[in-house]
Structures are given as C-alpha cells and as structure tokens.
Amino acid sequence: MKLVKLLANLGYGSRKQVAWMFREGRVTDAAGEVLYADDQVDHDDVRVDGEPLDPPQGLTLLLHKPAGYTCSTKDTGRLVYDLLPPRFRLRSPVLSTVGRLDRDTSGLLLFTDDGQLLHRIISPKAALPKVYEATLAEPLRGDETALFASGTLMLESETTPLKSATLEVVDATHARLTLTEGRYHQVRRMFAATGNHVVALHRSRVGGLALGDLPEGAWRILSADDIDVLMGATVG
C-alpha cells in the first residue's frame, strides 16, 4: 500500500492533507530520513512528526468510559471518541464501539476496526459474560437472585424471557450482576421489574477481560494475548 493511502486510512488526514505532510518533511523513517509518498517502507519504520504510526488495521482497544459520555460519533455533548486521539475517529475501516454503554453507565468499553472480531464478541453464540456493578436506590428485597437466575423474567414490552443471570449481593444497595446477553438498558430494566432503581452502573468485565486499575477516561491497545483472554470466557 502506498504511504499516502496508509496514512490517510490511519486517520492522519485526507490524501491531499497527507501529501502535504510529505512535502513538509513531516514523514520520516526511524532514522529521521525524510520519506516520499512513493517510498516502500515497513509500517513499523514510519514516523510522523517523529512519532511511530498508530497500529494498522486490526486495532482493538479498551476504554474506561466515564459516566456522561455517549457511544456515538455524531451526537451532541460529550462523546467517547473525544477521549481518544482525534485521528482514531477518521480511521478506515472505522473504529467502532463493540456494543454500547448508555450515557450514564461507566466502565469497560471496547473499540475495534476488525469486523470479524466485533461480530465474534457480540454474537449470541459467544455468550460472553458481562459483569456490572449496580448501586440501587432501595435495599434489595431478597428474591432478586432467584428471579434473575430463573430464566423466566420478562421485561416490559418484550416477548422473550431473559436468559439466566447471576446476581451477587455486595450489600443492601449494591449488587454485582453477570449477563450473557445485551438487551436495551437491560440491567436497569431488570431492577425496575423488581420495583427498584439503578442510581449508578459500572461495567467491570467483558468475557475474561477485566477493567483492572485503568484510570477513568484512559485507554489502552489490546494485544493478541488480551483478545485470547477476552474470548476465553465463553459460556457453553
């Protein structure tokens, strides 16, 4: 692939803008020698303003999403893409969120430009467990663990009962819920079905991958080993 197209696909600018970067001498090799648009250079040897290129196609990253950010590229207000380098929003293929967290939910959010991986993660067949920490407005009434595990709970306006989910009681108003499906606002609606209200919601794990001590608003690129860990926690 020509260097102009490579840099444009990575979001460094339009092809015209990238061509100007070459003319300005901003694109070099690892030794600092100026590169030209028709040079043949390995991805790892290219520098823009002295910095290594972003990873090529196949980028997957994990973000610690703060509450108050929307999983969108177009909505008004604070967007999750605002927490990433601006050029990440311009990559081709698109760097998409893997599923969504609603605006008021914090925690582990994945992005990828690998369409096959995205579908592997969200496929119902994968049944990847997702762990949520919920803070509730009212004390738990005591029957939620059995109800959520029953596989019979029907949410309002739906015709198919929820799959069995695991509830761990942390204390009277805090619970940890593990789901293997992802319906619209599912956690909030499950507790609403018991007459309760979720006042704070945080996703701490997807598959085998935990958020760990990554600070709020920070992100990291996932390695191949991370992807193996992520996909290794399927439920039969």
trRosetta pair geometry for C-beta under 8 A, 3 or more apart (Angstrom, degrees):
i j d omega theta_ij theta_ji phi_ij phi_ji
1 5 5.4 -113 178 84 98 117
1 6 5.0 120 115 -65 118 94
1 9 7.9 -35 171 10 149 143
2 5 4.8 83 65 12 88 103
2 6 6.8 -153 94 -10 43 89
2 37 6.5 23 175 165 108 83
2 38 6.8 -36 -138 -110 103 51
3 6 5.3 -53 -144 35 35 117
3 7 6.2 29 162 -15 69 105
3 22 7.5 109 104 -85 124 127
3 27 7.0 123 158 164 134 151
3 35 6.5 -160 -146 140 172 129
3 36 7.9 135 43 108 143 35
3 37 5.5 -151 64 -150 104 46
3 38 7.6 -118 19 -56 104 11
3 39 6.1 20 -23 59 140 82
3 41 6.8 33 -83 38 122 103
3 46 6.9 168 -136 -115 112 142
4 7 6.4 -61 -151 38 25 103
4 8 6.3 23 154 -16 63 111
4 15 5.5 58 160 -149 110 87
4 18 5.1 138 -149 107 70 125
4 19 5.8 18 -125 -73 124 77
4 22 7.2 -56 -85 -26 89 137
4 37 4.7 18 -45 -150 107 110
5 8 5.6 -57 -144 40 31 112
5 9 6.1 32 157 -20 67 107
5 15 6.9 -4 -87 -105 55 109
6 9 5.9 -60 -151 36 26 109
6 10 6.5 17 154 -13 63 110
6 43 7.3 -151 -167 -106 141 89
6 46 7.8 126 111 15 140 173
6 53 7.8 -22 144 -144 113 154
6 56 8.0 -50 -155 -115 100 97
7 10 5.7 -59 -147 40 34 109
7 12 4.3 -47 174 42 92 135
7 13 7.2 2 134 41 103 81
7 18 4.5 146 93 -137 122 133
7 21 7.1 -124 145 63 160 146
7 27 7.2 -77 -71 -102 153 136
7 48 7.0 125 -129 -79 122 134
7 53 7.6 -113 -102 -122 76 118
8 11 7.9 70 176 -53 31 15
8 12 6.8 -84 -83 53 30 83
8 13 6.6 -67 -109 82 68 54
8 14 6.3 18 -131 -172 111 23
8 15 4.8 -20 -76 -74 151 64
8 17 8.0 126 -103 59 89 91
8 18 5.1 -102 -61 -15 83 147
8 92 7.5 -11 126 32 78 121
9 57 7.5 -43 149 -55 127 102
9 91 6.7 37 158 -160 57 63
9 92 4.7 -96 -140 65 71 90
10 53 6.3 -59 -146 -171 173 104
10 54 5.2 157 -169 55 118 112
10 56 7.5 -73 -86 -113 109 48
10 87 6.8 25 134 152 72 124
10 91 6.0 -15 -151 -116 30 88
11 54 7.5 1 43 34 106 152
11 86 7.8 -173 156 115 123 60
11 87 3.4 134 120 174 111 81
11 88 6.1 -167 49 -68 172 15
11 89 6.9 121 -141 58 139 45
11 90 3.5 127 -136 76 91 92
11 91 4.4 -52 -41 -64 114 60
11 92 7.7 149 -62 -4 72 69
12 17 7.6 -164 122 108 72 110
12 18 5.8 85 94 -97 108 100
12 21 7.0 -26 145 -25 124 166
12 48 6.2 -126 -126 -128 143 166
12 87 5.7 16 -80 -137 40 144
13 16 7.8 -101 141 72 107 57
13 17 3.0 -109 162 98 131 129
13 18 4.9 171 72 -52 103 71
13 21 6.8 151 32 -28 142 125
13 87 7.9 -52 -40 -117 53 110
13 90 7.9 32 -79 129 19 157
14 17 4.6 96 48 8 74 102
14 18 6.9 -140 92 -4 37 87
15 18 5.6 -54 -143 39 32 111
15 19 6.3 40 154 -26 64 103
16 19 5.7 -50 -150 30 30 114
16 20 6.9 30 151 -17 61 101
17 20 5.8 -54 -158 33 35 111
17 21 6.8 42 144 -25 64 100
18 21 5.3 -45 -155 25 41 118
18 22 7.0 43 148 -18 65 96
19 22 5.8 -49 -159 30 37 111
19 23 6.7 35 146 -17 66 105
19 37 6.3 -1 -120 -80 74 142
20 23 5.3 -53 -147 38 40 113
20 24 6.1 35 154 -16 70 108
21 24 5.8 -59 -145 42 29 108
21 26 4.5 -78 -169 60 82 122
21 27 5.5 79 130 -31 102 104
21 48 7.0 -10 175 -141 140 102
22 25 7.8 42 176 -68 32 25
22 26 7.5 -86 -71 47 22 78
22 27 5.2 -32 -96 32 65 127
22 35 7.0 -81 -130 97 94 74
22 36 6.1 85 -174 -139 123 42
22 37 5.0 -44 -86 -54 174 86
25 28 7.4 31 175 -63 70 96
25 34 4.8 -56 -138 -116 86 126
26 48 6.1 29 142 -159 96 67
26 49 5.4 -13 -166 -63 99 69
27 34 7.3 77 80 -158 61 64
27 35 4.8 -74 122 59 95 106
27 46 6.8 -18 -168 -166 94 98
27 47 7.2 155 -157 82 47 54
27 48 5.7 -17 -102 -102 71 70
28 31 7.7 -122 158 71 107 51
28 32 5.3 -8 165 -153 148 29
28 33 5.9 145 -161 71 92 34
28 34 5.5 -56 -101 -96 82 36
28 35 5.8 161 -123 -7 22 90
28 46 7.8 143 82 -159 37 52
28 47 4.9 -22 69 64 83 106
28 50 7.3 15 43 -81 125 49
29 32 7.2 -44 68 22 66 19
29 33 5.0 0 33 55 107 91
29 35 5.8 115 -43 -60 77 109
29 41 6.0 -137 -101 -140 101 144
29 45 5.2 -9 -154 156 89 98
29 46 6.8 -53 -112 -101 51 41
29 47 6.7 76 165 12 9 97
30 44 7.9 4 -60 131 127 70
30 45 4.9 -84 -19 -150 105 68
30 47 6.3 127 -91 -32 42 115
32 47 7.7 -26 -91 52 44 147
32 50 7.9 8 -106 -108 83 82
35 39 4.8 -110 -163 37 92 152
35 41 6.2 -62 -126 -11 138 152
35 46 6.8 -39 -4 -126 167 87
36 39 5.1 116 58 -29 70 101
41 45 5.1 -119 175 83 102 115
41 46 5.5 120 109 -68 126 90
42 45 4.6 80 64 7 87 108
42 46 7.6 -152 92 -20 46 85
43 46 6.2 -58 -159 17 33 112
43 53 6.0 -100 -178 62 79 142
43 56 5.6 -46 -141 -53 161 119
44 52 7.2 -12 -155 -150 55 116
44 53 7.8 -119 -102 40 26 104
46 52 7.6 95 82 -151 60 54
46 53 5.0 32 84 -32 106 122
47 50 5.5 -2 167 -139 128 16
47 51 6.1 138 -159 58 83 26
47 52 6.2 -48 -104 -85 72 37
47 53 7.4 -127 -98 -36 27 71
48 51 5.9 -35 68 61 69 84
48 53 6.5 83 -5 -88 105 68
53 56 7.8 38 122 -61 124 70
54 59 7.1 -3 155 -89 104 146
54 85 7.6 -149 -86 65 132 149
54 87 7.2 -164 -21 100 148 123
54 88 7.5 -178 -142 -86 159 80
54 91 7.9 -102 103 -92 147 122
55 58 7.0 -98 148 77 114 81
55 59 4.6 138 84 -91 117 97
55 221 6.3 133 -16 -147 141 147
56 59 7.5 -175 87 -43 28 91
57 93 6.2 74 -130 23 112 98
57 113 5.8 -106 -144 106 71 124
57 114 7.4 123 165 -78 79 74
58 113 7.1 -54 -23 73 14 93
58 114 5.3 49 -125 -71 49 116
59 91 7.4 -67 39 -169 140 169
59 95 6.4 -35 87 -107 119 112
59 111 7.8 -12 121 112 94 96
59 112 6.8 177 96 -142 56 54
59 113 5.3 42 50 19 88 109
59 114 7.7 177 49 -25 39 92
59 221 6.8 -70 -154 -135 86 106
60 110 6.7 -8 -172 -170 95 102
60 111 6.9 171 -151 88 49 55
60 112 4.2 -4 -105 -100 84 98
60 113 7.9 -136 -68 22 58 61
60 114 6.4 -42 -60 18 103 118
60 117 6.5 -76 -78 118 135 156
60 221 7.3 105 78 -162 50 65
60 222 4.6 -44 100 50 98 119
60 226 7.8 -167 97 94 117 118
60 227 6.4 85 64 -82 155 109
61 84 7.8 121 86 -114 151 123
61 95 8.0 11 24 -165 109 126
61 110 7.4 160 85 -153 41 56
61 111 5.1 -6 57 56 86 101
61 112 7.7 169 18 -76 56 56
61 219 5.4 42 159 172 123 113
61 220 6.4 -178 -155 92 89 32
61 221 5.0 -52 -98 -103 94 49
61 222 6.0 -174 -104 -6 32 84
62 108 6.4 -30 -162 -153 104 86
62 109 7.3 138 -160 74 54 45
62 110 5.9 -28 -101 -99 65 67
62 111 8.0 -165 -75 21 22 76
62 209 7.1 -140 -94 155 143 134
62 211 7.5 -173 166 -119 126 62
62 214 7.1 -172 114 -28 112 174
62 219 6.4 171 88 -153 47 70
62 220 5.7 -9 57 58 93 79
62 222 5.9 89 -20 -58 98 104
62 226 7.7 -119 -22 173 127 142
63 80 6.4 115 107 -172 161 110
63 83 6.2 105 -153 99 130 134
63 84 7.3 -74 -90 -64 132 100
63 108 7.8 132 73 -155 50 39
63 109 4.7 -29 66 69 97 98
63 110 7.7 179 20 -84 79 19
63 111 6.7 49 -12 -12 113 109
63 218 7.6 -177 -147 99 59 34
63 219 4.3 -24 -99 -98 73 102
64 106 7.6 17 171 175 73 93
64 107 7.0 -53 -149 -153 63 22
64 108 7.0 -26 -104 -87 56 48
64 109 7.8 153 -105 22 10 86
64 211 6.0 96 -102 -162 94 115
64 214 4.7 -179 -41 111 126 106
64 215 6.4 -175 58 99 153 32
64 216 5.1 -120 127 -116 119 36
64 217 6.4 -32 83 13 95 25
64 218 5.5 25 30 53 114 70
64 219 7.2 -151 13 -76 68 53
65 69 5.8 -133 -166 65 93 125
65 71 7.9 -25 -125 -72 152 93
65 80 5.8 -36 -117 -115 109 113
65 83 7.7 -175 -114 23 60 162
65 101 5.6 155 77 59 157 144
65 105 7.5 37 100 106 125 70
65 106 5.7 -168 97 -150 75 51
65 107 6.1 -14 51 56 91 36
65 108 7.6 -55 13 42 93 3
65 109 4.4 56 -31 -7 124 130
66 69 5.8 88 68 -6 77 116
66 83 7.9 156 13 -83 98 144
66 106 5.6 -18 -151 -119 28 107
66 216 4.9 75 -82 176 93 110
66 217 5.4 4 -30 -63 116 82
67 103 7.4 67 -170 144 64 57
67 104 5.4 18 -155 -160 104 44
67 105 6.7 160 -105 62 82 5
67 106 4.5 -61 -45 -54 76 98
67 200 7.5 -72 -71 -140 151 85
68 78 5.8 28 136 62 88 141
68 103 6.4 17 -136 171 16 87
68 104 7.3 48 -59 -103 44 49
69 78 4.8 -82 -105 123 69 104
69 79 6.3 75 -166 -177 87 11
69 80 4.9 107 147 -73 123 64
69 82 7.3 -140 -134 44 116 107
69 83 7.0 -5 -131 -25 160 123
69 103 6.7 -172 75 -144 24 66
70 75 4.9 -51 106 69 153 146
70 77 6.2 81 -1 86 124 114
70 78 6.8 133 9 87 81 60
70 79 5.5 -47 66 -109 84 62
70 80 6.9 -121 85 -18 35 82
70 103 4.9 -18 -84 -94 75 96
71 79 7.9 109 -112 -158 11 75
71 80 5.4 14 -103 -2 55 135
71 97 4.7 -48 -165 10 114 175
71 100 4.2 -174 69 -138 153 89
71 101 6.1 124 -40 44 128 60
71 102 7.9 -78 9 -96 109 20
71 109 7.0 -157 -97 -148 116 140
72 75 4.1 70 83 1 149 105
72 79 5.7 -97 72 -128 70 109
72 80 7.7 115 27 19 42 92
73 79 6.7 96 -113 -174 27 150
73 81 5.8 46 -108 -13 72 153
73 89 6.1 141 -133 -153 112 110
75 79 6.4 149 62 -87 89 104
78 82 6.0 -97 -159 37 68 148
79 82 5.0 116 64 -15 74 98
80 83 5.9 -50 -172 24 49 113
80 84 7.6 37 140 -12 69 105
80 97 6.7 70 72 -80 151 127
80 109 6.4 -88 -145 114 149 160
81 84 5.6 -59 -156 37 51 110
81 88 7.0 -162 -152 90 89 103
81 89 4.7 70 -174 -85 136 114
83 217 5.5 -144 -138 -159 124 71
83 219 6.7 125 130 -29 106 119
84 88 4.3 -65 140 52 127 148
84 89 7.1 140 82 -44 117 82
84 95 7.9 -140 142 108 167 147
84 111 7.7 -10 -74 9 153 169
84 219 6.3 2 -96 15 84 162
85 88 5.0 107 68 -18 79 102
86 89 6.2 -50 -173 21 49 110
86 90 7.5 29 142 -7 70 109
87 90 5.4 -65 -157 42 52 110
87 91 7.1 80 146 -54 73 79
88 91 5.9 -19 -158 -18 41 115
88 95 5.3 -47 173 41 87 157
88 111 7.9 46 167 138 127 156
89 95 7.2 -97 -100 52 29 109
91 94 6.5 129 84 -127 81 27
91 95 5.0 61 50 -23 130 101
91 113 5.9 -83 120 -85 132 146
93 113 4.5 141 86 -176 96 101
93 115 7.0 -91 173 -36 159 100
94 113 6.3 177 87 -121 30 89
95 111 5.2 35 167 165 96 117
95 112 7.0 -147 -148 122 66 10
95 113 4.8 -51 -89 -61 61 96
96 111 6.6 172 85 -152 29 73
96 112 6.6 -27 58 65 76 57
96 113 7.1 121 8 -95 75 48
96 118 6.4 23 76 -108 121 150
97 100 6.0 74 116 -92 137 61
97 109 6.2 -36 -144 178 106 109
97 110 7.2 115 -163 83 58 53
97 111 5.6 -46 -97 -97 46 75
98 109 7.7 159 48 -179 79 61
98 110 3.9 -17 34 87 126 107
98 111 6.7 -155 -12 -90 85 20
98 112 5.9 44 -59 11 111 102
98 118 5.5 -150 -112 -131 91 80
98 121 5.3 -3 -171 92 133 148
98 122 6.4 -160 -176 -49 83 105
99 110 7.6 55 37 50 90 96
99 121 7.7 -114 -16 120 106 112
99 122 5.7 161 -56 -101 96 114
99 182 5.8 -56 -136 167 136 163
101 105 4.3 -126 178 89 101 115
101 106 7.5 103 154 -101 148 5
101 107 6.6 175 -117 59 157 88
101 109 5.5 -98 0 -86 122 111
101 203 6.2 -126 -103 4 127 131
102 105 4.9 82 55 5 75 109
102 185 6.3 34 -44 -93 146 85
104 201 7.0 74 114 37 86 101
105 201 4.5 -40 -115 91 90 107
105 202 7.0 174 -168 -87 72 30
105 203 6.6 48 162 -16 115 97
106 200 7.9 -11 16 -174 109 90
106 201 7.4 158 28 93 66 55
106 202 4.8 -18 73 -112 92 82
106 203 7.5 -162 99 23 45 69
106 216 7.0 -27 -163 -128 129 111
107 132 7.7 -158 19 -121 171 67
107 133 7.8 154 -82 29 138 96
107 201 7.9 -79 -4 132 127 67
107 202 4.4 131 -57 -174 117 64
107 203 3.4 163 105 53 144 64
107 204 5.9 -84 -143 -60 125 41
107 211 6.1 -104 -162 -67 76 151
108 203 4.9 -103 41 110 82 99
108 204 6.5 81 -11 -164 116 11
108 205 6.6 81 13 -80 156 12
108 206 5.6 -152 115 -10 133 102
108 209 7.3 156 -166 112 147 97
108 210 7.6 -125 -72 -171 147 31
108 211 4.4 -132 -67 -74 103 100
109 203 7.6 99 -59 66 64 131
110 121 7.0 -106 84 -179 155 167
110 206 6.5 -95 -25 60 122 159
110 222 7.9 -1 -135 -24 100 144
110 230 7.9 84 -97 -139 147 146
112 117 5.3 -102 164 87 162 121
112 118 5.3 -165 72 -66 121 90
112 121 8.0 137 10 2 144 142
114 117 3.9 41 104 19 119 115
114 118 6.4 165 90 -20 63 83
115 118 5.5 -52 -147 32 33 115
115 119 6.5 26 159 -13 66 105
116 119 6.0 -59 -152 39 30 105
116 120 6.4 34 150 -22 65 106
117 120 5.4 -53 -148 34 35 115
117 121 6.4 33 156 -21 67 104
117 227 7.1 -63 -140 -144 132 127
118 121 6.0 -59 -154 33 29 108
118 122 6.4 -2 162 5 66 112
119 122 6.3 -66 -135 50 31 92
119 123 5.7 53 161 -52 67 101
120 123 6.0 -39 -143 5 23 119
120 126 6.0 102 169 -73 58 139
120 231 6.7 -12 140 -112 123 127
121 126 6.5 -111 -147 81 18 170
121 128 6.2 -24 -162 -3 63 155
121 206 7.6 28 -166 157 114 127
121 207 7.5 -86 -136 -38 88 129
121 230 7.3 -28 -109 149 109 122
121 231 7.4 -99 -91 -89 73 89
122 126 7.5 88 65 36 12 132
122 182 7.3 -71 -145 36 86 142
123 126 4.6 99 70 -8 91 100
124 127 6.8 32 175 -65 49 69
124 181 6.7 14 -123 -113 91 91
126 231 7.3 -78 -151 -141 122 84
126 234 5.6 -106 -172 -115 63 108
127 180 4.3 10 -167 -178 84 119
127 181 7.7 -31 -125 -62 69 65
127 234 5.9 86 68 -164 85 77
127 235 4.2 -93 124 55 122 95
127 236 7.8 -78 67 31 146 11
128 180 7.1 159 70 -142 27 70
128 206 6.1 34 143 176 126 77
128 207 4.3 -44 -156 -74 114 84
128 230 7.7 0 -140 166 139 76
128 231 7.4 -73 -96 -121 119 49
128 233 6.5 76 -145 85 75 89
128 234 6.3 -54 -85 -101 61 62
128 235 7.7 167 -99 2 15 89
129 178 5.1 -3 -168 -174 114 106
129 179 7.0 144 -152 74 61 36
129 180 5.5 -40 -92 -86 61 78
129 205 7.3 6 109 113 93 109
129 206 7.8 177 92 -153 51 36
129 207 6.7 124 49 -98 66 27
129 233 6.0 -78 32 135 102 115
129 235 6.1 92 -48 -38 95 119
130 178 7.1 156 74 -153 40 57
130 179 5.2 -23 59 63 93 89
130 180 7.6 160 13 -91 78 29
130 182 6.8 59 10 -82 153 101
130 203 6.3 -31 179 -146 100 116
130 205 7.0 175 -151 93 40 65
130 206 5.3 0 -109 -110 81 71
131 176 6.4 -2 -171 -177 98 98
131 177 7.4 158 -153 82 51 42
131 178 5.1 -19 -98 -98 74 81
131 203 6.9 122 80 -159 53 64
131 204 5.1 -52 99 63 107 90
131 205 3.9 30 32 48 118 103
131 206 7.8 -137 20 -64 74 37
132 176 7.2 163 83 -156 46 51
132 177 4.9 -17 62 62 98 92
132 178 7.8 177 20 -80 70 34
132 179 7.2 20 0 1 112 107
132 187 5.1 -78 98 -93 166 155
132 201 6.0 -11 -173 -167 116 94
132 202 6.8 145 -159 76 64 42
132 203 5.3 -37 -98 -97 74 65
132 204 7.3 154 -109 10 21 81
133 170 7.7 35 -146 -31 92 150
133 174 7.2 -5 -176 -169 87 96
133 175 7.8 169 -154 88 47 40
133 176 5.6 -20 -102 -103 66 76
133 201 7.4 155 79 -156 54 44
133 202 4.5 -16 57 64 101 99
133 203 7.8 -173 16 -84 74 17
133 204 5.7 59 -19 -25 108 120
134 174 7.1 163 86 -152 55 49
134 175 5.1 -13 60 63 102 85
134 176 7.6 176 18 -88 77 26
134 177 6.1 24 -7 0 121 114
134 187 6.1 -163 -79 169 128 125
134 191 6.7 180 170 -50 154 147
134 198 5.2 -73 -156 -127 108 109
134 200 7.4 154 -157 85 43 58
134 201 5.5 -4 -107 -107 73 78
134 202 8.0 -167 -71 28 36 67
135 173 6.4 33 -164 139 65 93
135 174 5.7 -17 -105 -101 64 79
135 198 7.0 98 68 -162 52 67
135 199 5.2 -65 104 65 97 90
135 200 4.0 20 40 50 121 98
135 201 7.5 -134 26 -63 73 44
136 139 7.5 126 97 -100 124 13
136 140 6.9 101 52 -60 162 72
136 173 4.7 -141 62 -162 87 72
136 174 7.1 -158 12 -73 88 30
136 175 6.8 36 -25 6 122 104
136 191 6.4 -146 -113 -162 111 145
136 196 5.2 -15 -160 174 120 128
136 197 6.9 127 -159 72 69 46
136 198 6.2 -50 -101 -103 62 49
136 199 6.7 117 -151 8 12 91
137 173 7.6 -147 63 -148 7 116
137 196 6.3 169 48 -171 87 74
137 197 4.1 14 8 65 133 98
137 198 7.6 -97 -16 -52 87 7
137 199 5.2 117 -67 -42 78 112
138 173 7.1 -171 106 -112 16 98
138 195 7.5 -41 59 119 149 86
138 196 5.1 -133 51 -122 102 87
138 197 7.1 80 2 27 92 79
139 172 4.1 -36 -130 172 98 106
139 173 5.7 -73 -95 -67 51 79
140 144 5.6 -89 -157 9 108 133
140 169 6.2 -110 34 -120 164 113
140 172 6.2 -151 21 -165 83 49
140 173 7.3 -171 -20 -89 77 34
140 175 6.4 101 -72 -59 132 125
140 196 7.4 -16 -102 -76 51 157
141 144 6.8 114 48 -33 80 94
141 194 6.4 -159 20 171 122 113
141 195 7.4 50 -34 59 140 115
141 196 7.7 -148 -18 -50 99 115
143 146 5.6 -57 -169 47 68 108
143 147 5.6 70 135 -27 87 109
143 194 7.8 -178 75 -134 88 119
144 147 5.5 -61 -141 41 32 112
144 148 5.9 24 166 -15 71 110
144 167 5.5 -94 124 121 99 172
144 175 7.3 -51 107 -118 147 162
144 191 7.7 9 -132 -112 135 71
144 194 5.6 -5 -96 -100 99 164
145 148 6.4 -61 -145 39 22 103
145 149 6.3 11 159 -10 60 116
145 167 4.5 -137 -105 70 64 111
145 169 7.0 -69 -58 -34 118 101
146 149 5.9 -66 -144 44 28 107
146 150 6.3 48 155 -51 64 100
147 150 5.7 -42 -155 1 29 120
147 153 5.8 77 162 -73 88 118
147 194 6.9 143 76 -85 160 114
148 153 6.5 -15 -107 -15 43 149
148 162 7.7 -43 -150 99 63 137
148 164 7.5 93 139 -163 60 52
148 165 4.5 -66 167 72 103 99
148 166 7.4 180 115 -73 117 6
148 167 4.8 93 52 -26 147 118
148 177 7.0 -100 -172 -135 160 107
148 190 6.4 53 -107 -176 107 131
149 164 5.1 27 -161 -158 49 97
149 165 6.7 -112 -81 64 47 46
149 166 6.5 51 -91 -96 97 50
149 167 7.2 -111 -40 14 91 90
150 153 6.4 112 62 -29 106 82
150 164 6.9 -174 62 -107 18 84
151 161 6.2 83 158 122 55 126
151 162 7.1 -134 -138 92 39 61
151 163 6.1 -15 -121 -156 86 35
151 164 4.3 -35 -62 -58 92 82
152 161 5.2 -55 -149 -152 26 153
153 161 6.0 121 63 -161 38 93
153 162 4.9 -17 74 33 96 114
153 190 6.8 53 139 -133 152 88
153 193 6.4 108 -169 117 114 161
154 158 6.2 -160 -172 80 77 95
154 159 7.8 2 -151 -137 117 16
154 160 7.7 170 -123 95 87 21
154 161 5.0 -67 -75 -99 75 72
154 162 7.4 -170 -89 -7 29 79
155 158 4.6 45 69 20 88 128
155 162 6.7 77 -26 -47 99 108
155 183 7.0 180 18 117 158 153
155 186 7.6 -99 -70 -132 154 67
155 189 5.0 37 -140 143 125 130
155 190 7.2 -64 -88 -77 106 57
155 193 6.4 -103 -112 -63 63 132
156 189 7.1 -132 29 -162 90 113
156 193 7.4 -171 -24 -90 89 94
158 183 7.5 -6 -91 -158 153 152
162 165 6.6 -27 142 -18 124 113
162 181 7.1 -159 -154 53 78 133
162 183 7.4 -103 -107 6 96 139
162 186 7.4 125 -119 -158 127 113
162 190 7.1 26 -52 -98 171 109
163 179 7.7 108 72 -161 104 74
163 180 5.7 -74 103 64 144 100
163 181 5.2 124 21 -11 122 123
165 177 6.1 17 159 -173 123 94
165 178 6.3 175 -167 81 76 55
165 179 5.1 -17 -120 -98 116 66
165 180 7.4 -162 -98 9 72 76
165 190 7.3 -43 53 -130 157 160
166 177 7.1 157 84 -155 53 47
166 178 4.3 -1 57 50 102 108
167 175 5.7 -13 -166 -178 97 124
167 176 7.3 143 -159 77 47 51
167 177 5.3 -11 -104 -103 73 78
167 178 8.0 -153 -68 22 33 70
168 175 6.6 154 78 -165 49 69
168 176 4.2 -11 59 60 105 103
168 177 7.7 -157 25 -69 68 36
168 178 7.9 48 -7 -11 100 100
169 174 7.9 104 -172 87 54 61
169 175 5.7 -36 -110 -109 48 86
170 174 3.9 -54 71 107 122 104
170 175 6.0 -159 9 -90 89 26
170 176 6.0 94 -46 -21 105 92
171 174 5.0 40 43 38 81 102
177 187 5.9 147 75 -125 146 106
177 190 7.4 147 -155 80 159 150
179 182 6.9 120 121 -77 131 57
179 186 6.4 94 -124 109 163 142
179 187 7.2 -116 -33 -70 138 88
180 235 5.3 -64 -115 36 142 146
181 186 7.2 158 98 -107 86 164
182 186 6.5 -139 -155 -6 34 139
183 186 4.2 105 63 -80 83 108
183 189 7.5 -68 103 48 114 140
184 189 7.7 61 96 -19 70 142
185 188 4.6 -48 174 49 96 116
185 189 5.3 99 111 -27 91 103
186 189 5.8 -66 -144 42 26 107
186 190 6.1 31 159 -26 67 106
187 190 5.7 -52 -148 29 30 113
187 191 6.8 18 159 -8 63 104
187 198 6.4 64 125 -67 97 161
187 201 6.0 135 95 -137 141 137
188 191 6.3 -62 -154 41 29 102
188 192 6.2 33 149 -23 65 110
188 197 8.0 13 -157 -155 85 54
188 198 4.8 -107 -110 29 74 130
188 201 6.9 -77 -63 -51 91 152
189 192 5.2 -50 -142 36 35 117
189 193 6.5 45 154 -28 64 98
190 193 5.8 -50 -158 25 31 114
190 194 7.4 16 148 -7 59 102
191 194 5.7 -59 -158 39 43 106
191 196 4.4 -71 171 81 96 105
191 197 6.8 154 119 -92 116 10
191 198 5.3 115 52 -47 148 93
192 195 7.6 62 -174 -67 36 11
192 196 6.9 -112 -85 68 29 54
192 197 6.7 47 -92 -96 75 58
192 198 8.0 -68 -45 -3 80 89
198 201 5.3 30 162 -58 133 108
203 206 7.1 30 161 -53 121 90
203 211 7.6 128 109 -46 66 128
204 210 6.4 -5 153 -150 81 83
204 211 5.3 -101 -154 13 53 116
205 208 7.8 -45 -173 -169 110 13
205 209 6.6 161 -155 86 70 47
205 210 4.7 -30 -99 -103 95 67
205 211 6.8 -110 -70 -10 50 79
206 209 5.6 -12 67 63 75 98
206 230 6.6 8 103 -147 91 93
207 229 7.4 127 118 128 111 58
207 230 4.4 78 75 -177 144 54
207 231 5.9 -36 -156 -78 154 22
207 232 6.9 102 167 46 110 53
207 233 4.3 144 -179 49 62 107
207 234 7.4 -11 -132 -60 95 54
208 229 4.5 -125 99 169 117 68
208 230 6.0 -143 51 -99 79 14
208 231 7.5 -41 19 46 106 22
208 232 4.6 -10 -8 65 149 93
208 233 3.6 157 -53 -30 79 115
209 222 7.8 -20 -131 -121 150 130
209 226 6.4 59 -111 -175 124 84
209 229 5.4 106 -76 111 79 103
209 230 4.2 -8 -25 -92 125 77
209 233 8.0 -143 -5 10 58 129
211 214 5.8 -109 174 38 75 107
214 218 5.2 -146 176 83 88 112
214 219 7.7 55 -177 -101 134 19
214 220 6.4 -121 -115 -5 130 116
215 218 4.4 75 64 -4 83 128
222 226 3.8 -131 -162 92 91 141
222 227 5.9 108 140 -53 123 77
222 230 7.4 10 -161 -30 149 135
223 226 4.7 110 50 0 67 100
223 227 7.3 -126 100 -3 43 84
224 227 5.6 -50 -153 33 37 113
224 228 6.6 40 148 -20 65 101
225 228 5.5 -50 -152 33 36 115
225 229 6.5 37 149 -19 66 102
226 229 5.6 -54 -152 36 34 112
226 230 6.3 40 149 -24 66 104
227 230 5.4 -48 -147 33 34 118
227 231 6.3 15 161 -4 67 109
228 231 6.4 -65 -143 47 26 96
228 232 5.8 39 156 -42 63 113
229 232 5.6 -53 -141 20 26 120
229 233 7.8 20 167 -21 55 100
230 233 7.6 -84 175 20 25 99
231 234 6.9 4 176 -42 62 100
